[in-house]
Structure formats: C-alpha cells, structure tokens
Amino acid sequence: MKEKIQKLFSNVWTIPNVLTMLRLVLVPVFAVLFFRGNRKASLAVFIAASLTDLLDGYLARRLNQITDFGKLFDPLADKLMVLTALVCQGTAGVFPWAAIILVGCKEVLMVLGGAYMLKKGIVVYSNLLGKTATVVFIAALVLAFFHEELAAAGLPLDQVFIWIAVALALAAMVSYAVRAARQLKTLKQA
C-alpha cells in the first residue's frame, strides 16, 4: 500500500496538477465570498475554478503530463467545488435540498467505493458520463446566480439543469459501479 501511495504522489508538480491544487484552494475562497454576500466575486471564483478544470485536462493531455495524482484529485477537486456551490445555493434557497442530498449521498458512495478500489490497487477514473454531469452541474450553478432573473422571465433553467445534472450523476455512479465490479472480477480471476 505504501508503494501505491508513493506512486500516487510521485511527479505531482506538473502544471495540470498545480491547477488542480489551485482549484482545491479556491473551494473555501468561494464559500467565504458567497456567505459574505459577495455573489459576483464568488461567481468569478467559481468560473475561474471551472476554467482551471478545462485547462488542466487539456494541458495534461497536450503536455503528456497525465499522472495518477491528477486522475484521482482532479475529479475530487471538481466534486468539492460542485458540492460546496450546491450547498451554498441550497442555503440561499435556490436549489432544492432533495437534489443536494441525492448528490451528496452519491458522492459519499463514490468516495468510499473509490477508496475501496484504491486499496485493491485499482484507480477508478472519470468517464464521459461523469464529465458530462460535471459540465451540467457547472451550467446549473452558474445559472443559479441568475435565479431571480430567470424565474422572473419564466425560464427556470437553473432548476431544469440541476435535475438533469442529478440524473446524469446518478447514471454515472451506476456506470462506475458496473465498471468497478468488472475490474474486481478480473482481479479475482487473475
């Protein structure tokens, strides 16, 4: 296990990984700005964090700097930012708590499952369905900053997007579980 952890944290100081670490640092910055009522600044931080997500993936592939650290911590940074923003919007009364609780429970299951798989020597990487869910969550969260304007116009797009994102996230969880079960089965047969 020690060797696996050392491998995970080897070659950490790449540009994509630094962007991932920056995104992790931006999570509490976003929350503090949001709860202090500085919504424009918190939106700017959220958008900046979302852009670093796009940039770190592109750079990792372009610079051939794909690492186990990035494969594990990039989606973790995304999840923390999205969950933090969801809770913030929930406390502001924008998003229904049912959606937030579903996503929170799904993320806890994903983290526990990922930790179990990592213990078995398997890193579960994000897939297209999970990435799509993240993009839709980001869209819903950006739209949530304009909730009142959208509601006044009779276009509750933030509400529509949040439920689409929840459905995609739950479908992604099922997809990850199926893939993990196959990997465990293959591991047992080896």
N, CA, C and O of each residue as an XYZ file, in Angstrom:
760
protein
N       0.832     -1.194      0.000
C       0.000      0.000      0.000
C       0.875      1.257      0.000
O       0.572      2.237     -0.680
N       1.972      1.210      0.779
C       2.868      2.352      0.860
C       3.422      2.699     -0.522
O       3.538      3.873     -0.874
N       3.760      1.679     -1.296
C       4.294      1.893     -2.648
C       3.247      2.529     -3.554
O       3.569      3.387     -4.376
N       2.003      2.110     -3.403
C       0.920      2.678     -4.207
C       0.723      4.161     -3.891
O       0.502      4.977     -4.785
N       0.808      4.490     -2.602
C       0.651      5.889     -2.208
C       1.834      6.714     -2.705
O       1.661      7.844     -3.162
N       3.034      6.147     -2.614
C       4.208      6.856     -3.131
C       4.086      7.087     -4.627
O       4.435      8.159     -5.123
N       3.590      6.084     -5.350
C       3.400      6.235     -6.796
C       2.364      7.321     -7.086
O       2.521      8.116     -8.013
N       1.313      7.340     -6.285
C       0.259      8.336     -6.471
C       0.808      9.750     -6.338
O       0.426     10.648     -7.089
N       1.710      9.940     -5.374
C       2.233     11.278     -5.124
C       3.573     11.553     -5.802
O       4.218     12.564     -5.525
N       3.987     10.655     -6.687
C       5.199     10.935     -7.454
C       4.828     11.821     -8.639
O       3.722     11.726     -9.171
N       5.731     12.655     -9.037
C       5.526     13.544    -10.185
C       4.278     14.420    -10.011
O       3.488     14.581    -10.941
N       4.117     14.974     -8.823
C       2.948     15.803     -8.517
C       3.071     17.208     -9.102
O       2.065     17.803     -9.487
N       4.278     17.740     -9.173
C       4.459     19.146     -9.523
C       4.475     19.363    -11.029
O       5.473     19.804    -11.599
N       3.349     19.043    -11.662
C       3.156     19.355    -13.072
C       2.174     20.514    -13.166
O       1.451     20.789    -12.208
N       2.139     21.188    -14.292
C       1.210     22.317    -14.463
C      -0.243     21.873    -14.249
O      -0.976     22.542    -13.521
N      -0.681     20.764    -14.864
C      -2.070     20.347    -14.632
C      -2.374     20.054    -13.160
O      -3.448     20.397    -12.667
N      -1.431     19.422    -12.462
C      -1.665     19.114    -11.046
C      -1.681     20.368    -10.188
O      -2.445     20.450     -9.227
N      -0.853     21.340    -10.521
C      -0.863     22.608     -9.788
C      -2.212     23.303     -9.983
O      -2.747     23.896     -9.046
N      -2.761     23.233    -11.198
C      -4.087     23.813    -11.441
C      -5.155     23.088    -10.617
O      -6.078     23.719    -10.102
N      -5.029     21.776    -10.494
C      -5.958     21.006     -9.663
C      -5.849     21.445     -8.204
O      -6.859     21.628     -7.525
N      -4.601     21.612     -7.726
C      -4.402     22.066     -6.342
C      -4.972     23.471     -6.141
O      -5.546     23.773     -5.094
N      -4.809     24.321     -7.148
C      -5.375     25.671     -7.083
C      -6.891     25.592     -6.948
O      -7.491     26.331     -6.167
N      -7.506     24.693     -7.711
C      -8.956     24.534     -7.635
C      -9.375     24.097     -6.236
O     -10.406     24.546     -5.736
N      -8.599     23.234     -5.600
C      -8.896     22.820     -4.226
C      -8.828     24.010     -3.274
O      -9.652     24.131     -2.368
N      -7.850     24.888     -3.478
C      -7.704     26.086     -2.636
C      -8.867     27.055     -2.864
O      -9.280     27.757     -1.941
N      -9.390     27.095     -4.082
C     -10.477     28.023     -4.398
C     -11.811     27.632     -3.763
O     -12.709     28.467     -3.659
N     -11.953     26.386     -3.341
C     -13.222     25.939     -2.739
C     -13.581     26.773     -1.501
O     -14.680     27.326     -1.454
N     -12.701     26.886     -0.500
C     -13.080     27.713      0.657
C     -13.166     29.199      0.318
O     -13.946     29.927      0.932
N     -12.381     29.653     -0.644
C     -12.462     31.063     -1.065
C     -13.860     31.348     -1.601
O     -14.476     32.358     -1.260
N     -14.349     30.442     -2.448
C     -15.707     30.574     -2.997
C     -16.734     30.651     -1.865
O     -17.580     31.546     -1.845
N     -16.654     29.711     -0.931
C     -17.646     29.648      0.154
C     -17.632     30.918      1.004
O     -18.687     31.458      1.337
N     -16.446     31.389      1.350
C     -16.347     32.606      2.173
C     -16.962     33.790      1.433
O     -17.745     34.543      2.013
N     -16.621     33.958      0.176
C     -17.185     35.070     -0.606
C     -18.704     34.953     -0.718
O     -19.419     35.947     -0.588
N     -19.189     33.741     -0.957
C     -20.630     33.525     -1.102
C     -21.366     33.893      0.181
O     -22.351     34.631      0.152
N     -20.879     33.374      1.309
C     -21.587     33.612      2.571
C     -21.412     35.029      3.103
O     -22.190     35.475      3.946
N     -20.409     35.729      2.625
C     -20.265     37.151      2.985
C     -21.127     38.036      2.090
O     -21.129     39.258      2.237
N     -21.857     37.423      1.165
C     -22.762     38.173      0.313
C     -22.128     38.754     -0.938
O     -22.766     39.518     -1.663
N     -20.895     38.404     -1.192
C     -20.216     38.915     -2.385
C     -20.414     37.920     -3.527
O     -19.502     37.187     -3.909
N     -21.635     37.921     -4.056
C     -22.031     36.914     -5.042
C     -21.274     37.048     -6.356
O     -20.932     36.038     -6.971
N     -21.005     38.272     -6.799
C     -20.280     38.436     -8.063
C     -18.865     37.879     -7.959
O     -18.381     37.218     -8.877
N     -18.218     38.147     -6.852
C     -16.854     37.625     -6.654
C     -16.882     36.104     -6.529
O     -16.005     35.425     -7.064
N     -17.887     35.558     -5.824
C     -17.968     34.098     -5.687
C     -18.261     33.459     -7.041
O     -17.746     32.382     -7.340
N     -19.082     34.111     -7.862
C     -19.324     33.608     -9.217
C     -18.030     33.625    -10.031
O     -17.741     32.677    -10.762
N     -17.256     34.695     -9.905
C     -15.984     34.790    -10.632
C     -15.030     33.680    -10.192
O     -14.349     33.083    -11.026
N     -14.975     33.400     -8.892
C     -14.118     32.319     -8.392
C     -14.609     30.977     -8.923
O     -13.807     30.137     -9.332
N     -15.920     30.775     -8.918
C     -16.480     29.518     -9.422
C     -16.146     29.330    -10.900
O     -15.748     28.242    -11.317
N     -16.306     30.380    -11.681
C     -15.989     30.288    -13.113
C     -14.489     30.046    -13.317
O     -14.096     29.244    -14.164
N     -13.665     30.737    -12.545
C     -12.206     30.532    -12.645
C     -11.851     29.084    -12.313
O     -11.043     28.467    -13.007
N     -12.445     28.549    -11.270
C     -12.186     27.152    -10.895
C     -12.641     26.208    -12.005
O     -11.953     25.237    -12.318
N     -13.792     26.491    -12.594
C     -14.299     25.655    -13.682
C     -13.375     25.715    -14.896
O     -13.159     24.708    -15.569
N     -12.839     26.886    -15.168
C     -11.912     27.026    -16.300
C     -10.599     26.290    -16.041
O     -10.008     25.728    -16.964
N     -10.141     26.292    -14.783
C      -8.915     25.536    -14.491
C      -9.143     24.044    -14.706
O      -8.220     23.314    -15.065
N     -10.373     23.598    -14.485
C     -10.695     22.190    -14.731
C     -10.535     21.863    -16.214
O      -9.940     20.846    -16.572
N     -11.064     22.723    -17.064
C     -10.913     22.508    -18.507
C      -9.443     22.575    -18.912
O      -8.960     21.753    -19.691
N      -8.746     23.567    -18.371
C      -7.361     23.791    -18.749
C      -6.441     22.671    -18.278
O      -5.552     22.246    -19.016
N      -6.650     22.186    -17.043
C      -5.724     21.153    -16.563
C      -5.867     19.852    -17.345
O      -4.873     19.171    -17.598
N      -7.080     19.502    -17.726
C      -7.267     18.302    -18.543
C      -6.622     18.441    -19.910
O      -5.965     17.520    -20.396
N      -6.815     19.599    -20.526
C      -6.215     19.856    -21.843
C      -4.690     19.798    -21.751
O      -4.035     19.142    -22.561
N      -4.131     20.498    -20.751
C      -2.675     20.536    -20.617
C      -2.090     19.164    -20.273
O      -1.012     18.808    -20.749
N      -2.795     18.408    -19.454
C      -2.298     17.072    -19.098
C      -2.135     16.213    -20.347
O      -1.145     15.498    -20.501
N      -3.127     16.298    -21.236
C      -3.039     15.520    -22.478
C      -2.015     16.121    -23.432
O      -1.201     15.402    -24.010
N      -2.056     17.418    -23.593
C      -1.169     18.110    -24.550
C       0.304     17.989    -24.168
O       1.159     17.784    -25.030
N       0.600     18.116    -22.869
C       1.980     18.067    -22.397
C       2.402     16.657    -21.973
O       3.509     16.442    -21.479
N       1.497     15.717    -22.181
C       1.737     14.332    -21.771
C       2.112     14.267    -20.285
O       3.080     13.614    -19.898
N       1.321     14.960    -19.472
C       1.555     15.008    -18.034
C       0.387     14.400    -17.259
O      -0.014     14.912    -16.214
N      -0.143     13.318    -17.778
C      -1.229     12.621    -17.092
C      -0.604     11.799    -15.968
O       0.260     10.956    -16.208
N      -1.052     12.055    -14.738
C      -0.493     11.369    -13.576
C      -1.612     10.703    -12.784
O      -2.784     11.053    -12.923
N      -1.228      9.732    -11.948
C      -2.223      9.110    -11.075
C      -2.803     10.133    -10.107
O      -3.990     10.086     -9.782
N      -1.960     11.062     -9.645
C      -2.441     12.137     -8.765
C      -3.553     12.917     -9.465
O      -4.616     13.139     -8.885
N      -3.316     13.326    -10.690
C      -4.308     14.091    -11.441
C      -5.575     13.301    -11.694
O      -6.680     13.837    -11.609
N      -5.412     12.021    -12.006
C      -6.582     11.178    -12.272
C      -7.469     11.037    -11.051
O      -8.684     10.877    -11.168
N      -6.856     11.097     -9.878
C      -7.617     10.949     -8.646
C      -8.094     12.299     -8.093
O      -9.256     12.443     -7.714
N      -7.189     13.285     -8.050
C      -7.511     14.548     -7.396
C      -8.276     15.525     -8.288
O      -8.994     16.382     -7.773
N      -8.143     15.421     -9.604
C      -8.911     16.304    -10.485
C     -10.412     16.120    -10.266
O     -11.113     17.105    -10.034
N     -10.933     14.878    -10.332
C     -12.366     14.733    -10.058
C     -12.742     15.069     -8.611
O     -13.850     15.537     -8.349
N     -11.809     14.827     -7.665
C     -12.094     15.188     -6.274
C     -12.260     16.701     -6.132
O     -13.176     17.169     -5.456
N     -11.371     17.459     -6.772
C     -11.473     18.922     -6.721
C     -12.798     19.382     -7.340
O     -13.448     20.293     -6.826
N     -13.190     18.744     -8.447
C     -14.469     19.078     -9.078
C     -15.621     18.822     -8.118
O     -16.500     19.665     -7.939
N     -15.603     17.651     -7.506
C     -16.685     17.272     -6.597
C     -16.780     18.240     -5.414
O     -17.875     18.655     -5.034
N     -15.640     18.594     -4.840
C     -15.657     19.509     -3.696
C     -16.201     20.878     -4.085
O     -16.986     21.470     -3.344
N     -15.789     21.378     -5.239
C     -16.284     22.689     -5.673
C     -17.786     22.630     -5.962
O     -18.545     23.499     -5.533
N     -18.197     21.608     -6.685
C     -19.615     21.487     -7.037
C     -20.466     21.304     -5.776
O     -21.492     21.966     -5.625
N     -20.051     20.417     -4.876
C     -20.823     20.204     -3.643
C     -20.887     21.470     -2.791
O     -21.935     21.797     -2.233
N     -19.772     22.173     -2.694
C     -19.755     23.424     -1.920
C     -20.711     24.439     -2.535
O     -21.482     25.084     -1.824
N     -20.656     24.578     -3.855
C     -21.543     25.527     -4.534
C     -23.006     25.102     -4.400
O     -23.882     25.950     -4.233
N     -23.273     23.808     -4.472
C     -24.643     23.323     -4.298
C     -25.169     23.658     -2.899
O     -26.289     24.144     -2.746
N     -24.349     23.392     -1.889
C     -24.776     23.694     -0.507
C     -24.999     25.194     -0.345
O     -25.968     25.616      0.286
N     -24.113     25.990     -0.909
C     -24.293     27.446     -0.832
C     -25.612     27.859     -1.472
O     -26.362     28.648     -0.897
N     -25.900     27.332     -2.655
C     -27.157     27.684     -3.339
C     -28.362     27.094     -2.607
O     -29.454     27.660     -2.648
N     -28.165     25.976     -1.947
C     -29.249     25.415     -1.131
C     -29.570     26.303      0.053
O     -30.739     26.538      0.357
N     -28.542     26.799      0.724
C     -28.775     27.684      1.871
C     -29.384     29.007      1.438
O     -30.073     29.672      2.213
N     -29.121     29.386      0.177
C     -29.708     30.619     -0.350
C     -31.142     30.387     -0.829
O     -31.822     31.327     -1.242
N     -31.598     29.138     -0.774
C     -32.959     28.820     -1.184
C     -33.144     28.677     -2.687
O     -34.274     28.666     -3.175
N     -32.052     28.568     -3.417
C     -32.148     28.459     -4.877
C     -32.395     27.024     -5.306
O     -33.304     26.759     -6.093
N     -31.592     26.093     -4.797
C     -31.730     24.691     -5.200
C     -32.443     23.891     -4.129
O     -32.265     24.150     -2.939
N     -33.256     22.913     -4.540
C     -33.961     22.077     -3.560
C     -32.972     21.168     -2.827
O     -32.042     20.625     -3.425
N     -33.193     21.018     -1.532
C     -32.301     20.187     -0.731
C     -32.348     18.726     -1.158
O     -31.369     18.003     -0.974
N     -33.462     18.279     -1.721
C     -33.548     16.883     -2.182
C     -32.460     16.603     -3.216
O     -31.806     15.561     -3.170
N     -32.269     17.532     -4.145
C     -31.230     17.360     -5.169
C     -29.849     17.353     -4.534
O     -28.996     16.545     -4.901
N     -29.632     18.245     -3.590
C     -28.324     18.369     -2.937
C     -28.024     17.121     -2.117
O     -26.897     16.625     -2.138
N     -29.012     16.610     -1.398
C     -28.816     15.404     -0.585
C     -28.541     14.199     -1.471
O     -27.668     13.389     -1.160
N     -29.275     14.071     -2.571
C     -29.011     12.968     -3.511
C     -27.576     13.014     -4.017
O     -26.888     11.994     -4.043
N     -27.133     14.188     -4.414
C     -25.771     14.333     -4.925
C     -24.760     14.068     -3.816
O     -23.752     13.399     -4.048
N     -25.013     14.579     -2.625
C     -24.108     14.349     -1.501
C     -23.968     12.870     -1.173
O     -22.855     12.384     -0.967
N     -25.087     12.149     -1.122
C     -25.050     10.708     -0.851
C     -24.312      9.968     -1.961
O     -23.529      9.057     -1.693
N     -24.562     10.358     -3.195
C     -23.870      9.737     -4.328
C     -22.373      9.947     -4.204
O     -21.599      9.021     -4.444
N     -21.952     11.152     -3.832
C     -20.518     11.449     -3.719
C     -19.874     10.677     -2.575
O     -18.741     10.214     -2.707
N     -20.576     10.532     -1.455
C     -20.043      9.736     -0.344
C     -19.841      8.290     -0.803
O     -18.802      7.690     -0.528
N     -20.822      7.738     -1.494
C     -20.691      6.371     -2.011
C     -19.530      6.256     -2.992
O     -18.799      5.265     -2.985
N     -19.362      7.277     -3.836
C     -18.274      7.258     -4.815
C     -16.911      7.323     -4.119
O     -15.982      6.617     -4.510
N     -16.790      8.151     -3.108
C     -15.516      8.262     -2.387
C     -15.202      6.955     -1.662
O     -14.070      6.474     -1.713
N     -16.201      6.378     -0.986
C     -15.987      5.104     -0.298
C     -15.630      4.004     -1.286
O     -14.724      3.207     -1.040
N     -16.342      3.964     -2.399
C     -16.050      2.960     -3.428
C     -14.677      3.167     -4.038
O     -13.946      2.206     -4.279
N     -14.326      4.423     -4.289
C     -13.009      4.728     -4.847
C     -11.892      4.348     -3.891
O     -10.855      3.839     -4.318
N     -12.093      4.590     -2.593
C     -11.089      4.225     -1.585
C     -10.937      2.708     -1.521
O      -9.823      2.194     -1.415
N     -12.051      2.000     -1.585
C     -12.005      0.535     -1.577
C     -11.251      0.021     -2.802
O     -10.420     -0.881     -2.699
N     -11.550      0.600     -3.950
C     -10.887      0.174     -5.180
C      -9.391      0.503     -5.126
O      -8.564     -0.293     -5.570
N      -9.048      1.664     -4.588
C      -7.645      2.051     -4.476
C      -6.901      1.081     -3.570
O      -5.742      0.750     -3.821
N      -7.576      0.625     -2.508
C      -6.978     -0.369     -1.610
C      -6.684     -1.667     -2.360
O      -5.734     -2.380     -2.039
N      -7.507     -1.960     -3.356
C      -7.304     -3.161     -4.180
C      -6.301     -2.903     -5.308
O      -6.010     -3.794     -6.105
N      -5.777     -1.672     -5.366
C      -4.790     -1.344     -6.396
C      -5.393     -0.861     -7.700
O      -4.720     -0.832     -8.730
N      -6.670     -0.479     -7.658
C      -7.367     -0.022     -8.866
C      -7.786      1.430     -8.675
O      -8.466      1.765     -7.705
N      -7.380      2.286     -9.603
C      -7.832      3.677     -9.586
C      -9.011      3.783    -10.547
O      -8.891      3.452    -11.726
N     -10.150      4.247    -10.037
C     -11.341      4.400    -10.875
C     -11.313      5.815    -11.458
O     -11.417      6.804    -10.731
N     -11.172      5.887    -12.757
C     -11.053      7.167    -13.435
C     -12.423      7.659    -13.882
O     -13.360      6.880    -14.054
N     -12.511      8.961    -14.062
C     -13.777      9.527    -14.512
C     -14.055      9.085    -15.944
O     -13.139      8.784    -16.709
N     -15.332      9.053    -16.285
C     -15.713      8.679    -17.648
C     -16.547      9.809    -18.258
O     -16.826     10.811    -17.601
N     -16.933      9.636    -19.497
C     -17.647     10.683    -20.232
C     -18.961     11.063    -19.541
O     -19.321     12.240    -19.502
N     -19.666     10.090    -19.007
C     -20.940     10.378    -18.338
C     -20.716     11.239    -17.092
O     -21.467     12.181    -16.841
N     -19.680     10.910    -16.316
C     -19.358     11.703    -15.130
C     -18.907     13.103    -15.493
O     -19.267     14.070    -14.822
N     -18.116     13.216    -16.559
C     -17.657     14.534    -17.002
C     -18.825     15.367    -17.513
O     -18.883     16.574    -17.278
N     -19.752     14.721    -18.210
C     -20.940     15.425    -18.707
C     -21.779     15.932    -17.531
O     -22.272     17.059    -17.556
N     -21.935     15.099    -16.512
C     -22.679     15.520    -15.313
C     -22.022     16.748    -14.696
O     -22.709     17.685    -14.289
N     -20.693     16.745    -14.626
C     -19.973     17.890    -14.048
C     -20.227     19.151    -14.858
O     -20.451     20.216    -14.284
N     -20.196     19.049    -16.183
C     -20.445     20.216    -17.041
C     -21.863     20.750    -16.820
O     -22.069     21.961    -16.752
N     -22.830     19.849    -16.708
C     -24.221     20.279    -16.500
C     -24.381     20.890    -15.101
O     -25.116     21.863    -14.933
N     -23.694     20.323    -14.098
C     -23.714     20.935    -12.761
C     -23.144     22.346    -12.822
O     -23.709     23.270    -12.236
N     -22.035     22.515    -13.523
C     -21.424     23.842    -13.634
C     -22.396     24.813    -14.290
O     -22.546     25.947    -13.834
N     -23.057     24.374    -15.359
C     -24.039     25.236    -16.029
C     -25.169     25.603    -15.066
O     -25.573     26.764    -14.988
N     -25.678     24.606    -14.332
C     -26.763     24.866    -13.376
C     -26.318     25.845    -12.295
O     -27.075     26.730    -11.895
N     -25.084     25.678    -11.828
C     -24.590     26.538    -10.759
C     -24.333     27.959    -11.235
O     -24.579     28.912    -10.496
N     -23.846     28.112    -12.448
C     -23.678     29.471    -12.989
C     -25.053     30.112    -13.172
O     -25.252     31.275    -12.823
N     -25.993     29.353    -13.716
C     -27.351     29.880    -13.902
C     -28.005     30.230    -12.562
O     -28.821     31.150    -12.492
N     -27.650     29.501    -11.500
C     -28.239     29.755    -10.183
C     -27.943     31.170     -9.691
O     -28.712     31.732     -8.913
N     -26.832     31.742    -10.144
C     -26.515     33.119     -9.749
C     -27.472     34.123    -10.399
O     -27.517     35.292    -10.015
N     -28.231     33.653    -11.381
C     -29.211     34.497    -12.071
C     -30.625     33.943    -11.870
O     -31.512     34.152    -12.698
N     -30.814     33.236    -10.758
C     -32.075     32.561    -10.460
C     -33.274     33.514    -10.484
O     -34.297     33.217    -11.101
N     -33.142     34.637     -9.821
C     -34.268     35.569     -9.735
C     -34.644     36.114    -11.105
O     -35.825     36.227    -11.431
N     -33.647     36.447    -11.897
C     -33.909     36.965    -13.243
C     -34.561     35.893    -14.120
O     -35.500     36.175    -14.865
N     -34.053     34.662    -14.023
C     -34.623     33.556    -14.804
C     -36.062     33.265    -14.376
O     -36.935     33.050    -15.217
N     -36.298     33.259    -13.065
C     -37.650     32.998    -12.559
C     -38.610     34.095    -12.994
O     -39.750     33.813    -13.361
N     -38.153     35.350    -12.956
C     -38.994     36.473    -13.370
C     -39.349     36.390    -14.849
O     -40.425     36.820    -15.266
N     -38.431     35.830    -15.639
C     -38.673     35.681    -17.081
C     -39.449     34.405    -17.395
O     -39.774     34.147    -18.553
N     -39.749     33.606    -16.367
C     -40.477     32.355    -16.579
C     -39.609     31.267    -17.193
O     -40.123     30.329    -17.801
N     -38.287     31.389    -17.035
C     -37.341     30.411    -17.579
C     -36.472     29.850    -16.454
O     -35.321     30.259    -16.304
N     -37.003     28.928    -15.668
C     -36.213     28.393    -14.548
C     -35.144     27.397    -15.012
O     -35.131     26.241    -14.588
N     -34.259     27.861    -15.884
C     -33.246     26.976    -16.461
C     -32.330     26.376    -15.406
O     -31.899     25.231    -15.540
N     -32.028     27.138    -14.355
C     -31.172     26.602    -13.298
C     -31.813     25.380    -12.649
O     -31.126     24.411    -12.325
N     -33.130     25.428    -12.461
C     -33.842     24.307    -11.853
C     -33.881     23.087    -12.786
O     -33.732     21.950    -12.336
N     -34.079     23.331    -14.064
C     -34.093     22.248    -15.057
C     -32.712     21.594    -15.117
O     -32.590     20.370    -15.080
N     -31.680     22.426    -15.210
C     -30.315     21.912    -15.323
C     -29.889     21.129    -14.089
O     -29.178     20.131    -14.205
N     -30.319     21.573    -12.899
C     -29.879     20.870    -11.693
C     -30.425     19.448    -11.677
O     -29.722     18.514    -11.293
N     -31.680     19.284    -12.096
C     -32.249     17.929    -12.087
C     -31.661     17.062    -13.202
O     -31.510     15.852    -13.028
N     -31.335     17.658    -14.324
C     -30.645     16.900    -15.384
C     -29.280     16.459    -14.867
O     -28.870     15.318    -15.079
N     -28.584     17.359    -14.193
C     -27.257     17.035    -13.644
C     -27.351     15.918    -12.606
O     -26.508     15.021    -12.584
N     -28.361     15.965    -11.756
C     -28.542     14.915    -10.742
C     -28.769     13.569    -11.428
O     -28.169     12.566    -11.043
N     -29.629     13.548    -12.436
C     -29.898     12.294    -13.160
C     -28.622     11.765    -13.821
O     -28.342     10.568    -13.757
N     -27.855     12.643    -14.449
C     -26.600     12.226    -15.079
C     -25.602     11.712    -14.038
O     -24.908     10.723    -14.272
N     -25.537     12.385    -12.894
C     -24.610     11.966    -11.837
C     -24.975     10.581    -11.300
O     -24.095      9.757    -11.056
N     -26.258     10.331    -11.119
C     -26.688      9.012    -10.640
C     -26.412      7.936    -11.697
O     -26.004      6.824    -11.361
N     -26.635      8.268    -12.965
C     -26.321      7.321    -14.044
C     -24.819      7.050    -14.094
O     -24.399      5.916    -14.326
N     -24.013      8.084    -13.878
C     -22.558      7.912    -13.860
C     -22.151      6.990    -12.712
O     -21.263      6.153    -12.875
N     -22.793      7.137    -11.556
C     -22.478      6.279    -10.420
C     -22.740      4.814    -10.761
O     -21.931      3.945    -10.436
N     -23.850      4.547    -11.404
C     -24.158      3.179    -11.814
C     -23.095      2.676    -12.794
O     -22.637      1.538    -12.697
N     -22.716      3.531    -13.726
C     -21.685      3.168    -14.696
C     -20.364      2.849    -14.012
O     -19.711      1.862    -14.353
N     -19.961      3.681    -13.042
C     -18.729      3.435    -12.295
C     -18.820      2.119    -11.522
O     -17.860      1.348    -11.490
N     -19.967      1.863    -10.904
C     -20.147      0.645    -10.114
C     -20.029     -0.599    -11.001
O     -19.396     -1.583    -10.617
N     -20.637     -0.551    -12.178
C     -20.557     -1.686    -13.104
C     -19.110     -1.915    -13.535
O     -18.637     -3.051    -13.556
N     -18.411     -0.836    -13.878
C     -17.015     -0.956    -14.305
C     -16.145     -1.463    -13.158
O     -15.265     -2.297    -13.372
N     -16.381     -0.971    -11.955
C     -15.601     -1.413    -10.795
C     -15.839     -2.891    -10.515
O     -14.899     -3.625    -10.210
N     -17.077     -3.328    -10.616
C     -17.389     -4.751    -10.392
C     -16.665     -5.619    -11.415
O     -16.156     -6.687    -11.076
N     -16.618     -5.164    -12.661
C     -15.896     -5.925    -13.689
C     -14.408     -5.983    -13.381
O     -13.777     -7.030    -13.532
N     -13.848     -4.855    -12.950
C     -12.416     -4.820    -12.625
C     -12.102     -5.724    -11.442
O     -11.072     -6.400    -11.434
N     -12.978     -5.743    -10.444
C     -12.769     -6.622     -9.294
C     -12.864     -8.085     -9.706
O     -12.091     -8.921     -9.237
N     -13.811     -8.388    -10.579
C     -13.970     -9.762    -11.064
C     -12.719    -10.206    -11.818
O     -12.240    -11.325    -11.633
N     -12.193     -9.325    -12.670
C     -10.978     -9.622    -13.417
C      -9.791     -9.819    -12.462
O      -8.956    -10.699    -12.672
N      -9.730     -8.997    -11.423
C      -8.655     -9.098    -10.435
C      -8.705    -10.430     -9.705
O      -7.668    -11.047     -9.463
N      -9.909    -10.879     -9.353
C     -10.077    -12.152     -8.635
C      -9.694    -13.331     -9.523
O      -9.157    -14.329     -9.043
N      -9.974    -13.210    -10.822
C      -9.680    -14.306    -11.738
C      -8.190    -14.409    -12.061
O      -7.711    -15.453    -12.504
N      -7.469    -13.318    -11.834
C      -6.041    -13.315    -12.176
C      -5.194    -14.053    -11.163
O      -3.976    -14.134    -11.319
